[in-house]
Amino acid sequence: MKGLFTQVRSYERSVQLLMLNQFTINLGFYMLMPYLAAHLSGTLGLAGWVVGLVLGVRNFSQQGMFLVGGTLADRFGYKPLIIAGCVLRTVGFATLGLVGSLPALLAASAATGLAGALFNPAVRAYLAADAGERRVEAFALFNVFYQAGILLGPLVGMVLTGVDFRVTCLVAAGIFALLSVVQIRALPARRAGERPPGGERVLTQWRGLLANRPFLLFAAAMTGSYVLTFQVYLALPLEVRRLGGDGEFGTTAVALLFAVSGLSTILGQTRVTARCRARYEPGQALVRGLAVMALAFVPLLAATAVPVPAAGAGLWLLAAVPPTLAALLLAIGTMIAYPFEMDTIVRLSGDRLVATHYGLYNTICGIGITVGNLGTGAALDAARSAGMPALPWAVLAALGLACAAALHGLHRAGRLAAPPTAAAAAAVRAAT
């Protein structure tokens, strides 16, 4: 850990602050969100479809507004959007803990989602700008802080929710309020890359993004990685509970999935990135990362060939070990791919409208996650009804391999290289 903080201190103060900000953002978010559904259905007594609606509004408002948030960040600067997002989430989280009417809950849920859409693209674009040539390593460190917040947040939330969920909401809101003040006082104003011309319309900018074919192909190929990693929250816990039950063992085994995923990233991310940076081109690292994610489902696939014990240690091992191995391999695949993924988005943007590119990328991947989860759920249902437990794991492994193959094709074709700058393109045209 000492080496980790030494690396962090080697960056500008703004980069250090952005990493700390992301840890705090995830800490506040994950101390509340895992317990929101239980509060809505238990304390407030809302019907299941209403709970789903409230949670769905948050996800829709975030995924649907990423492009808008990125566009605003490129037009008005990164700092104002980061602050606006933190303030909005302060209000949203406080409201979730203090109201009980459906309209107010929907408004608060939408506010928390919109907040993420405002600050996420801005934070990543700001980090890329200030890290400069070291942005791959910076994004590796960023992922460490990101995962640390995810790991610690639910533990803090569990303690606070044991007192009262309203306490959790108010503490989370207080964290974002403090974070807002820190941004206002300490975060320098930044705008990276080429500023969009004052007369250029937003729709013109968006059409330019949609004409960036390499970027769109890259986003489509990488969508599969998000579908795969999301299974730590969907398919893997369901598999643990299918075999191990919903009792204390199932709860412990599911907690182990998240602990393995988070701790492995915290302990190994910078080493993995340094090794990959020394040995592979960015495209090669991305391919290997997706391939490892695909292999993550092989232990689960192999476990379906083992007879399920009726009870005892054998059943517990079968329920816990393959999903835990899968979670570990998914984390390793993400460690390999993530820093190069974030760097590739900047390169494919040509250092122009970087936050807007991040926003569109997040929207594309968010849609992919939704579709992928529907497909995964259908595969899980089909596996149960047809008595084919291997089906979902085979489908997920095939998806990972297909995305790895797509990235390999883009890399071989030179589609992941940075586009020529306007000046360079003009010089080439003049020379020919």
N, C-alpha and C positions, 0 to 999 in steps of 0.2 A: 504493500500500500504506500510505503514511503516513496518508491519509484514512481507510482502513479501521480502523487501530488507534486513531485519534482517536474514531471512532464507538464502538468497543468500550469505550474508557475512559469514555465518557459514561454507561454503564450502571452499576448497582450491582455491587459486587465479586462477589456471588453469580452474577450473570448472566455476568460475564467468566469466572469459574471454570468455569461450565457449558459455555461455548463451548470453552475450552481442554480441558476434559474430553472433549468429543465428538471433538475432533481427535485426542487421545491414544488414545481408545477405538478409533477407526477405524485409526489408525496401527498399533496392536498387532494388531488383528484382520486387517487386509489384508496385513500382512507375513507372516502365517502361512497363512491359509486358501487363497490361490491355489496354494500348493505342497504342500498336505496330500495331495491325491489322488496326486501323483507319489511322495510318500514312502510312502504306503500300498501302492501297486501296485509301486513299484520297490524301495525299501530293504527293506520288509517282505515283498514278494512276495505280497500278497493278491490274490485273484481279483477281477475287475471288479465282480461283484455284491456282494461284501463291501465294496469301496470305496464303491459306491453306497449301501449300507446305512448305513455309518458317517456319510457326509455327509448322508444323508436323515434320520437320527436327530437330528442337530443342527438341521436346518431344522424338523423336526416339533416338537421340544421347544420351540423358540423361538416359532413361529407358534401352536402349540396353547396356550401358557401366557401369551401377552400379556395376555389378559383377567384371568387370576389375578394377574399382576404388577401391573397397573393397580389392581385392587381392593385389593391389599395396600398399595400406595402411598397410596391415599386413606384407608385405615383406620389405618395406622401412621405415615404421614409419608413424604415423598419421600426424605429423606437416608438412612434405614436401608435402603431398597430399592436405592438407588444404590450404597451401600457393599457390600451383600450381593452384588449383581451383579458388582462388580469383584473381590471376594474369590473368588467362585465361578469366574469366568473365569481368575483366577490359577491356581487348582488345576487347572482343566480343561486349560489350555494346557501347563502343566508336565507333566501326566500324558500328554498326547498325544506329547510328545517322549521320554518315559522308558519307556513300556510297549510291548509288542508283541502281547499276547494280545487276542483279539477282545472278550471281556467288558469288559476295562479300557478298550479303545478306545471301545466303545459308551458306557460310563459317562462317559468324559471328553468325548465328543462331545455327549452329552445335557446335561452340565454347562455347556458353553460356550453351548449354545442357551438353556438356562434362564436363564443370566446375562443374556443380551440381553433376555429377556422381563421380567426384574426391573427393569433400569435404564432401558430405553428409554421406557416410558410415564412413569416418574417424572421423568426428565430433562426431557421436553417439558412436562409439567404444571408442574414447578418453574419452568422458563424463562418459561412463559406467565404464571405468578403474579407473579414478580418483575419482569418487563418491563412489566406493567400496560398502559397505553394505547399503549405503543410496541412491543407484541409482534409486529406485522407486520414492522417493521424488525429486531427482535431475531431473528426466525426467518430473515430474509434473511441476517444475519450468521452465524447458526448454520449455515446451509447452506454458507457459504463455508468454515468450519472443518471441516465434515463432509466436503466434497469434497476439501479439502486433505489430510486423513488418508487418504482413498481413493487419492489420487494418489501420495502419498509412501510409503505402506505397502508396496506391491509392490516398489518400488525398493530399500528397505531390506531387505526379505525376500529379494530376489534375491541381494544381497551376502552376507547371513548364511547363506542356504541353500547358497551356493557353498562355504562352509566346512563346514557340517554342519546338517542340518535340526533336529537337537536343539538346536543353538545358537539357531536361530530361535525355537523353542518356549520356551526358557528366557529369552531376551531379552524376548519378548512377555509371558511370565508376569511377569517382573520389572517391566515397564511397568505392568501392571495392579496388581501389589503396591504399587508406588510411588503409583499413582493412588488406591488404597484408603487409604493413609496420609494423602494430601493431603485426601481427602474427610473423613476422621475429624477432622483438625485444623482445616481451613479452611472447610468448607462449613457455613453456618448451617442449623439445623433449620427446616424450613418445612412448613406445611400450608395449602393455598389453598382458597378457596371455602367452601362449607358442608360441615361435617364430618358424615358419615353418623351418624344416631342410634345410640347404643350397642346398642339392642335390635333395630335393623333387620337382618334377615338378608341374607346375601350374595345368595341367590336372589331376594329381594325387590328388591334393587338391580338385579340383572341383568334381571329382568322389566321394571323401569322403563326401562332402556336399550332393551330390545327393543320397548317401546311408543313410543319416540321416533322416530316415522316419518320426520320430516325428516332426522334424523341418519342413519338407515339408508339412505334414498334417496340422500343425499349420498355416503355411503361406497360404495354400489354404483356410482354414476356415476364416482367417482374411481378405482375399481379399474382401469378401463381405462387410466388414466395410468400406473399401475405396470406393467401388462402391456407397454405401449409402451416405457417407459424401460428395462425389463429386456432389451429386444432388443439393447442395447449389449453384453450378455454372451452372448446366444444367437444371434439371427438375423444380426446384422451381422458378427460374426467368422466365422460359417459362410459367409456370402456372400463375404467377403474371401478365405477359403481355398479356396472353390469355384473362384474365378477365378484367384487368384494363387498357389495351391498352399500346401503346408505348410513351405516352405523359409524362408530368411532374409527374403525379401520379405514373405511372409504374416505372419510374426512381427512385423516392423517395422510393417506396416500396421495390424495389430490393436492394437499398442501406441499407434499414432497415434490410434485411436478413443478410447481412454481418456484420452490426454493432452488431446485437443481438448475432450472432455466436462468434465474436471476444471478445466483452465486457464480455459476460457470462464466457468465459474461463479465461480471465484476472482476473476477480473478484472472481471466484469460484473454479478454478482448485485445488489449494493447500488444501482447505477445503474438497473438494470431495475426493481427494486422501487420506488425513489423516483419513477420516471416513471409506473409503473402506479398507484401510490398517489395521485398528483396528478390522473390523468386518469380512472380507472375506479372504480366500486364494486367491492367484493370479488367479487361474483358475475360481473361482467363480466370481471374479470381472470382468473378461473378458466376461463371459456368461451374466452377468447383463448389461454390457455396450452394447453388441450386441443386447440384448433384448430391451433396451431403444431406440436404433437406429431403430429397427423394428417398435416400437410403434410411432416413429416420423411421420410415414405416415398415422396413424389413423385419425388425424384431417382432412387431405386432403381427405381421403376415406369417412369420414362422411360428408364433405362439398359437395360431389357429389350428395348427396341425397336432398340437399337444392335447391329449384328453384332459378335460377340466375335472380336477379333483372335487369330491363332494364337499370337503371342508379341510380345515387344518392349515399347516404351514405351506403345503403345496399350492393350495388355492390362493393364499395371500401372495406368494411369490409370483404366481402367474398373473394376478391382478395388478401387482405393483411394479415388477421389474421391467417388462416390455414397454409400458407407457413411460416409465422414467427414463429408459434408454432413448426412447423416441424424443422426449423433451430435451435431453442432453444433446442429441444429434441436431435437432432443430436449432438449438442455441448456438452450436458450433457453426452450422451453416450460415446463420445470421451474422455471427462474428466475422466470418470470411467475407460475406457479400456486402454488408451494410455500409461500411465506410466508402467502398468503391462505387456503390449504388448512388450515394449522395453526391459524390464527386462527379460521376458520369452525368447526372442531371445538370450540373453547372456547366460542364463541357459542352453538352448538347444544346444548351441554351445560348452558347456563344457569349456568355457573360452579359446577356441582355435580358431584362425582365426575369431575373432569376427567381424571385419570390412567386411570380405568376406561374412560372414553370413548375415550381414546387407545389403550388396550389392545384394546378390541373393534374399533376402526377398523383397527389393525394386523393383527388376526386376519382380518378380512373381506378386506382387501387381499392378505394372504398367501395365502389360499385362491384369490383371483382370479388371482394370479400363477401359482400351480400349474396351475390350469385353463387359463389363457391360454397358458402355455408348452406344455402338451400340445396345444392347438389350433394353436399356431404350428408346432410340430414336425410335426404331421399335415399342415399346409398346405405346409411345405417338402418333405415326402416326396411329397405329391400333385403338387406342381409339378415335381419331378424325373421322376416316373414318367409324367406326362401331357405333359411337354414344355411346361409353362405357367409360365415363370419369374416372370411378373408376379403370379401368384396370391397368394403370401404378403404381398406389399407392398400389394396392393389390399385384402386382408382387414384388415391392420393399419391402413391409412388409414381404412377404413370404420369400424373400431372406434373410432378417435379421434374421428371426426366424430359418431358416434352418442353417445358420452359427452359431447362438447361440446354437442350438441343437448339431451341430458338435463339438463345443468347449466343451460343457457339456460332450459329450462322451469321448473326449480326456482327460479331467480332471478326469473323473471317472475311466478311464483306467490307470491313472498314466503317460500318455504320455507327460504331460507338466512339469514333474519333471526334475531336472537336471540329465544328464547322469552321471554314475560313472566315476571318474577320472581314468586315466590309472593305477595309483598306487593301488587304491581301487579295481579295476577290477582284477589286478594281485593277490592281497591278497585273494580275494574271490576264484579265480581259485586254488590258492595254498592250501586253506583250504578245498576245496572239492576234 
